[in-house]
Amino acid sequence: MPNYFSDFRFGSFGQERASFEGNSNSAEPLAIEGLAGGGYVLAFAISSDVFIRVYDENGEATGDAIQVATGLLLDFDLVATADGGFAAVYPTTLSDATGLTYLITAQFFDATGTALDDPFNVIESDRGLQQAEAIVLENGDLVVAWTAQSRPDSVQAQVLSPAGEPRGDVFTLSQTGAVNGYFYPQLDALAGGGFVASWSANNEVYARTFDDAGQPVGAIVSPQPDQEFIQNHTPSVVALPDGNFMLVWSENLFEFEPSRIMAAIYDADGNEVVAAFRVDTSNVYETIQPNIELLDDGSVLIAWSYRVPGNGPNFFQIGEIRAQRVSANGQLLGEEFQVDDGSDAGQHLPMIASFGTGDVAVVWNNFTENPITDNVQLRNFYSVTSGDDGSNIMDGTQGVDFLRGLDGVDFLTGGLGDDSLDGGSNVDRAIVSGNRADYTVTQIATGVFEVTGPDGTDLLTAVEFLQFDDEVLRLLPGSGVSVNFDTADPSVYQDAMNAIRDFDGNALGGDGAWLRIGSADINGDGDVDQILVNDAIGRFATVGTAPDGLTYFEDYSWAGETRVAGIYIDPLVESGDVVAGSDNDSQRRFQNDLQIENINRVLGADDYDGDGVWEVYFALTDGTAYLRALMHEDGNIRYANYQSEQEVIDYLTANGYDENTFGDWFGTATSTAETVIFVNEGPKIAEIEALARPAEMHSRPMDGWAVDEWAPESFG
């Protein structure tokens, strides 16, 4: 089944391990960055070694991970460059006879992850440097920021040319005067030039805008909590398309209640545009480590760690990764969702990157218990293309597509790449290029098919037909079983019929009370269906046989023919011309005849009047009338009326039929009943009583036919 998130904004196939398989050393994600060419690059640490891995616009790794540095743990950042490549920035140290020198180092790579030159130093200091961060401005220049240890002006930055040459001097981002210094710089380039920076200190978070040269533009902003003893931590900031920026942080309420994820929006001058609002909707466990990313539609995605207890040995090895989409004006979009699949002990430290066309990748640290180790997990979320409730012809791209057809009759073509094709309700068709022999079709769950061939590997859900260049394949859900209906003894097929369901998959009961009364093409599709009645539940069922000779009892929904048929509403009742449950309510009489086992033989089936609606005739045990049922295309009943023998003859004759069709229909009332063993031998009394309105009045929606379509006919 495809997994959908944020009100069908995203779809995902699942998470994958990004760090090395089988590695028992500690692994941490360091950075993830979308690239100009549509893919993204991921950096992670194994012990003290740093590796990068490049992914294409479909979220597929283009090669193995490449080691780019050693002697490091955390404090590593990536930034995309305009040429499609990227730069890495990180703190290092140099030891010589004069002592220890602290460095912020950078290196450029092309789009494949190949180094373009040797690492170079952005800044040297005799004090510790850490928490490197970088962005590329609209003009192509880079801004590299870092934390200078034990300094009041501790968050500093340097502007570099696209070639890495310094532009001007090092400048301070944070204000001066903090007792314990400032930490955790975060940067993003503003629309129209300049950038926004955020940082934290003394349990508060801050942000400010700067121009391309690093000169302050707006006032420093610091959202103030509405209660005492509240601490704000770990800010993350993103520039919005309209020139504003959104600041997000974790608000710690100590003993009052669990921490929460907060956000606010400011303009470039530092004026509050949207006051602080809560992002997470849970209020049970701690929420920490927010990370924010701009999406291609102008909204943002915020991810964080939700500290669900009991699934890890310590606070940082428990929990889930949660996320929420937010509009550029601060409105929550869709519901909060869980990013990880919950398969391992604990998750923390989420990071986000946009890629492809409306897609997003989330990476995080994952703790497992068997064996006990940390690893890096990655999950790609792809944008979903949804149709409307009508019939849709939907074509994918050459990449990964999530196509969702909704309620109409849909034709879905994923094209090249690995795709998810979800037909939704109604009868839908997936189309691939090439012949049947070129593809492998595997049912991986009931009604979910994996199709592998020249187009890639597609996941088909709620799709009834698969079209190749040379044939169309009916996708039958579930496993087929062999059932013998060619018998007068109902006990032969009773066990198999226990699996029968209605259109919606409900088991309606009546086990052991099924009686086969004949067979016919119930809906005009060219194959013959078995027809059975059940007096215990007052319903009848149709059972199809697939080309392989087997019956698929899971094939009860769209395009299926093996189900308990639904109950209809007499259109004259809907129009008000007949009182529901009265003697003239055809549905009431029809169900009553089923309950007393008064419908005992199938006479014939055809579109006798040529109006496109299939008709099935039944004989009654008591011989009082004949039942004419009008069917939906899927084999469910639309409507039924009762005709006398003469009315049947007159109707069929008027439509060009003669005794070659109905010559053997009219006989003694008990002729068929005498040839079979009845399921229930008790007396059948045709009591005239109003039937309660069934809870499942329709096992599928009516087709919206007008009442005058079913106006009273002259024959009954």
N, C-alpha and C positions, 0 to 999 in steps of 0.2 A: 504494500500500500504506500502511496506517496504521503509524505508528511508535510502538512501545510502549517503556516505560522502567520501571525499578525493579520488575521482576517483575509487569508489567502494572498497576502502580498508576497510571501516567500514560500518556496517549496524546497525540500531537501531529501537526498537519498540516505543521509546518515553521516556519522562522524568517522574519521579515520585517524590513524596514528601518523604524526608528522615526524617525530624523532625516530631513531633507528629501532627496528624490531630486535628484541632479545637483549637490548642494552640494559644492564641492571644499575647503571650509575644514575645519579640525579640529573634530570633534564628539566629545563625551564624555558618557556618562550621569552624572547627578548624584544622582538619588534615584528610588525607585519605592515606592509606598505603596498598600496595599489600602484601599478606602473602605467606609464602613458600609453603603452601598447595594448592595454586591456587586461593584462594578467596581474600578478602580485608576487612579492618576494617575502619570504619568511626567514627570520633569524632565530636560532635557539641555541642554548648552551647545554653541553654534556660535560658535567663536572666543570672544569675551567676552560674548556675549548668551545669556540663559537663556530657555528655552521650556518650557511645560508642555503636556501633551496628556492628555485624559481618555479612558478606555476603559470600556466597559460591562461588565456581569456575564458577557458571552460573550467578553470579550477583544477586542471590536471598537472601534476609535476612534470617538468620538462626534462628532468635528469636527476642524478643523485645529489645529495647534499654536499656542499663544498666547505671545507674548513678554511676560515678566513682570519682567525686570530686565536691566540692561546693566552693562558694566564689571566682570564677574565671571568667574571660572573656577574651577570646583569649589567645595567648601565650602558646599554648598547642600543643605538637607534639606526633606522634606515630612512632615507628620503628619496623619492622618485625625482629624476631629472627629466628635462624637457626632451632629451634625445631618446627616451625610452629606457634608459638605464637607471642606475640609482647610485647613491653614495651611502657609505657606512661611517658613522662617527662613534667614537668610544674613548673612554679614559685609559691611559697606559702610564707606565712609570719608566724612568731611565736612571740607572744607578751607575755612578762613576766615582772617581777619586774625590770629587767635590761634594758628593752626597747624593741624595735622591731627588730627582726632578719629576714633577707631575705634569702629564701631557693630556691634551684632548687631541686625538688623532682622527684623520679622515682618509677615505680611499674611495675612488670612483670605480664603478663596474658597468659593463654593458648589459643589455637586456637578457643575455644568457647567463649572467653571473660571472663572467670572465673579468678579472681585474684589468683596468686600463692603464694603471701606473702603480707605483709604489705608494704605500701610506705616507702621508705628510702630516705635520703637526700644525694644529690651529692655534694653540696657546701652550705656553710653558709656565710653570709656577713652582714655587718652593712650598706651597701649601696643597693639601689634597684637593683633587678635582674629581668630580663624579657626576652621575645622572646626566649624561650627554643627551641632547635633543637637537633635531635639525628640521628645517623646512626649506622649500624653494619658493621664492616670491614670484609674483606674476612677471616681473622683468627678467627672471632667470637667475638672479642672485640667490645665494644660500645664506641662511641665518643659522648659526650653530650656537646653542646655549648650554650652560652647565652650572653646577653648583660648586662654588669655591668654599672649601671647608673652613669653618670657624672665622668667618668674616661677616661684618654687619651688612656689607653690600654683596651678599653671597651669590645671588643669581645673576650671572653675567652672560654676555653674548658677543658674537663677532659676525659681521657681514663679510661674505666671501663672493668673489666673482664666480661665474660658471666654471672657470678653470681652477678655482680654489685659491685665488690670490686675495689677500686681505683688502677690504675697502674700509679705510678709516681705522680707528682704534677700538679696543675692547670697551664695551659700555655696560652699564648696570641696568638690568630690567626691574629688579625689586627696589623698593624704597629702603633707606638705611635706618638703623636703629633697633632692629630686632635683637632681643636678648640672646636668643639661641640661633640666630641666622635664619635664612630662608632656604627652601628646598623644593625639589620636584618641579622644575620648569617644564611647561607644556606650551607648544607653539602651533599656530596655524596661520596660513596666508589669507589675508583679507581680499575680498573682491574689490578690484580697483586699485590695488597696491597697498603696501604695508603689511603689518601682521599683528596678531593678538598673542599675548603671552599670559600664562597663569602660573601661580606658584602658591606655596603654603608656608605658614610660620605661626608659631604660638597658638595652634589650634584654630586658625582662621585661614580662609582661602582668599586669593587676590587675583585680579586680572587687569590688564592695561593694553591699549593699542599703541603701536609705534609706526613710523613711516619707514620707507625702504632703507633709509640710512641709519635707522635705530633710534631716531629722536622720538620722545613721547608725543602722542597726539591727544589722547583722552585722559581723563582723570582715572586714578586707581579706583577700582571697585572692589568691595568686599561685602558680600551678603551677610547681614547680621541676623542671627537666630532670634526667634520670638520668645525664647525662654532663657533663663540663666543656666549656667553650668553645661551649656551645650558646646560641643567642639566640632569644627568642620575640618575634614581631611581630604587628601588625595584628589585634587581638582583635575579635571580634564576639560579642554576647551575646543570649540570648533567654530570656524567662520561660516556664516550663513550667506546665501546668494545675494541677499538684499543689503549687504554691508554690515549687518549686525553680527553679534556673536552670542553663542550659548555656552554658559559655564555650568558644569555639572560637578557635584561633590558628594561625599558621604557625610551625613550629619549624625553625630554621636550624641544620644540623649542620656547616656549613662543609665542610672537605675530607673529612669522614667518609663522608657519603652525601648525596644530594639532600634538600632541605628537605621537610617533611611537614606534613600538616594534622592537628592534635591537638584533642581536646575533653575536657572534664571536667564533672561535674555537682556542684552544691553546693546546700545548703539555704539558707534566708533568713538563718540565723545565721552563715553562712560555713563550715559543716562540710562536708567532702568526702563526697559521697554515692556517686559513681562516680569512681574514680581516672582520671587522664589515659589516654586511649586514642586509637589512630590511626584516622582517618576515611578517608583515601585509601588505596587498595590498590596504587597504582603505586609503583615504586621506581627510576625511571629518570631523570626530569627534575624540576626544581624545581617546587614547589607553593606558591603565594602567594595573597594577597588573599581569604581566606575570608569568606563572608557566610552568615548563618543566618536561617531564617524558620520560624515555627511553622505547622504545617498543621492543618486542621480535625479530623483524627483524633488529635491529641495528639502525633504524631511531628514531627520537624523535617526540613527540607531544608537541606543545606549545599552551597554551590557555591564553586568556587575556580578560579583560573587555573593551568593545567598547562603549563609552559613547554617545549613541544615545539620543538626548534630547527629552523632551516632554512626557515621560512615567514614571515619578516619581517626588516626591517633592523636591529632592535635588540631588547633584552631585553623591552621592554614592547610590542612589536608582533609577537610570535610567540605560538604556543601555542594551546591549546584551552580551552574552559570545561567543567569536569567537575562532577559533583554526586553526592551520596550521601544517601539517606534514612536517618535514625537514630531509634530509638524513644526514648521519654522516660526509659528506664532505660539508655540507652547502647548498645543493640544495633544493629548495622548491618542495615538492612532492604533486601533485594534487592541488586543489584549496582551498583557505581559506573557511571555512564553519562556519555556525552558530550552536552552540552547543544547546542552548535552543530553545524551539519551539515558542517563541514569544507570548505565551498566557497570560503572566502577565505583570505588569507595568514596572519592571526593574530588572536587574541582575548585580551582581558584585562578586568579590573575588573568582575566579575559582581555583580549586585544582584538581590534576590528580593522578590516580594510575593505574598501569598495573595489570591485573589479567588474570586468565584462560589461554587460548592459543591464544595469539595475541590480547587479548581484553583490553579495557581501560575504566575506570569509571571516569566521571567528576562530581564534586560536586560544588555548588555555592550558594551564598545567593540570595534569590528571594524576591522581594517586591511586595505585592498585595495591591490593593486599596479597595476592598470590601470583607472582612473587611480590614482595614489598618493594616498590620502586615508584619513582616519579617518571612520567613521560609527557610528551606534548601531543595534545589532540587538536584536530582541525575539523571544522565543519563548514561546508559551502552552502549558502542559502541563495537560491536562484529566484529571479523574478518570475511570477506566475502570470501567464496570459489567459484570461478567462473570457469565454464567450458570453452570450446572453441566453435568455430562456427560449429563443427561437432556434431554428436550424442554423448551424454555423459551419463554414468551411475554413479551417484554421491550418495555417502553414507555419512551421518552425523555421529556424535559421540553420546555419551550418554548425552551430554550437549546441550547448545543452539547452533544452527547452522544457518548460513545464506548461503544457496546454491543458486547459480545463473546460470541458464543453457545456456544463450545466444541463438544462432541462430539455433542450431540443434534440432533434436527430442531427448528429454532428459527424463531420468527416475530418479526421485529424491526421495531418502529415507532419511528422517530426523532422524529416530531412536528415542530413548528416549529423552525426553526434549522438551522444547518449541522451535520450529524452524520456520524459514522463508524460504519457498520454492518458488523461482521465476523461472518460466519456460522460460522467455524471449519469443522470437518469435518461430514460428513453433508449432507443436502439441506435447505437453508434458504431462507426467504422474507422479503424486505423488503416492507413495506406503507407506501404513501403515500396521502394523501387527494387526490381529484380524478381526472379521466379521463386516459387515455393522451395525448390531444392536448394536455393542459396541461403536459406535461413533455418535456424534452430528455434523452435517454439517450446518453451518450458513453463509449466504452471508451477509457480513457486509458492503460492498460497491460493486458497479457493477463490477463483475468479480473477487472480492476478497473474499475468503472463509476462515472461521475459522473452523478448524477441531479439535474436542476435544474428547479424548478417552484414551485408555491404553498407547499410546505413548506420551501423553502430549497434549499440545495445539499448533497446527501448523497454520501458516498463509500462505495461498496459493494464489499466484498472477500469472496471465498469465499461469495457469495450466488448461488443458482442461479435463483431466481424473483423477479420484481418484480411485486407486485400493485397494480393501480390499482382505482378504483371500477368500471370497466367491462370490464376484461380483466386477464389474467395474462400477463406477458411472460417467456419463457425467456431468460435471459442467457447467450448463447453466447460462450465465451472464444475469443479469437484471431480470425483471418481465415478465412473460408470459401473453399474451392476447388471447382471443378467437376471431377468425376471420372466417367468412363464405365465403369460396371461391366456394362453390357448388351452384353457381347461374349464370344466364346469364346476370345479371344486375351489371355492374362494380361499380356503385355507392355504392353498399353494402360494398365493402372492400376499398374504396378510402381513408377514414379517417385513417384506420389502416396503409395503405401503405405509408402515409406521414412520418412514422417513419423509412422507409427503408434507409439503409446506404450502402456505398461501403466497401471494405475490410478494408480500413484505417479509417472508421468511418465518412467519408465525406457525407454530404447531397447534392446530385447532382441535386436536383430540380425535376421538372416533376410532382409535386403534382396534383392529379386529373386526370392524364392521363395514369393510369395503366390499362392494359387489360390482363386478364388471358386467356391463349391460350391452357392450358392443364396441365397435371401433369406427372411426370416420376421420376424414381430413377436417379437423375441427375449425380451422381458420383459413383454409384455402391456400396453404403454402406448398402443397404437393405431397406431403407425407401423411401417413395414417397414424392417428393417436388412439390409444385405448381410453375408454370413457367408463368411469366407475362412479357409483352413488354410495352415499353413507347416510343411513337413516338415523344414526346416533347423533350426528351434528347437523343434519338437514342440508348437506352440501353435496356437490358432485366434483369430480376431479378429472383432469386430462393428464395422460401419461404418454410422453413421446418416446420414440426409439431412435437413437442416433444411427448414423451410417455404419458404425461399428457393431450394431446389434445390441448395444447396452442402453440402459436407462440412467439418466443423470438427474438424481433427485435434487441436487443443488441448483439445477437450471430452472428455477421457479420464477425468476424475475423477467426483466426486459428481454424480448426475443425468445424466452423459454416457453415450453409447452407442457411442462410437468409441474402441476400445481393444483391445489384446491381452488376451484373457480370462485370468483368474487360474487357478492350479492349486489344486485342492481336496485335502483329505485325506479319504480314504474313512472315513466314521464308524465302520465296522466295524474299521478299523485303530485308530482312537482308543479304541474300546471294548475292544480286545484280542482280539476274535473272529477277526480276520484279521491275518496277518503282513504288515507293510509290504513291498512289492516282490514279494510272492508272486503266483501265478497268480490268486488270488482277490481281489487288490487291484485294485478297479475303476479307480482313478486310474492305476496302472501300465499296465494294458491300454489305457486311453484315450490316454495320452500315447504309448505305443508305436504305436498305430494312426495317430496324427497324424504320427509320425516316418517311417512307411512310406507315408504318403499313402493310408491305407486308409479314411478317412472322406471320401466323395466327393459326397454329395448331402443337401440339406435336404428332409425329407419334410413336416413340418408343425409347428405350434406352437399350444399352447392350455393352459389349466388343465384338463386332461382329467378329473381326478378331483374337481375343485371344492374343493380344500383351500387355495386361495389361493397355491399355488406354481406358477409357470409352467413348462411342460415343452416341450422341443424334441426331435423325433425326427430322427435321421440314418441314412442307409443306408451300408453298408460296401461297398467295392470288391470284397472277396472273397466277399461274400454269406453269411458265416457267422453273422451276427447283425444286430440293429438296436440303435442306441445311443439310449437315453432319457436326456436331460440335464435336470436340474432347476436352475432359474435363480434368481439373486437378482433383486430388483427393478431393480437397476442394470445387468443384463445379464451379470454375472459368473456363473460356474458354481458351484453349490452341491455337486453330486453327480451321478454318472452311473452307470447300470447297463446291462447288455446283455440283450436279450430275443430269443428266437427269433421267427420270423414268427407262429407260433401264439400265443405269449405276448403279442405285440403285439395281435393280433386279440382274444384273450380279455380283455385289460385294457381296451381301448377299448370293446368290446361291453358289458362289465360296467358301464361308465360312460355308456351310452346312445348310443354312436357306432356308425355302420354303414359300409358300403362307400362311401357318399358322402364320407366322410372319408378312409378308408385304401385305397380300391379301387385306386388307381394307385401305391401305395407298393411293391408287391412285384413285382419284375421280374428280369431277368437281372442278374447281379452286375456286369457291365461296361457296362450300358446308358448310364449317364451319362458314364462315363469316355471312351466312344468319341466323345462329341460335343464334347469340349473339347481344347485343346492343353495337355498337362501342363507344369508349370513345369520339372520335372527329369525327364529321360527315362531316367535310370538305373534298373536293376532294383530293385524294392522287396521286400526280404526281411524277413518278419515274425519277427525273431529274438526269442526269449523270454529276456529278460535283465532283471535288477533295475536299475531306473533310480535314479541318484543323487538324493538329496533336493534339490530345487531350492533355491537360495539365497533366492529370493523366494517361498517356499511359498505365500503369499497376496499377491495384488496389492491386496487390501482385507481388512479384518478380517472374520472369520466373524460371523454374526449371533447367535451364542450358542445355536444350536439344540441340543436334547438328543439324545443318541445314540439313544434309543428312537424318536425321530421318524423315523429312517432305518433301522429294523429290516428284516431281510431280507424281501423280498416273494416271494410264491409263484411269480412268473413269472421269477425270475432274480436 
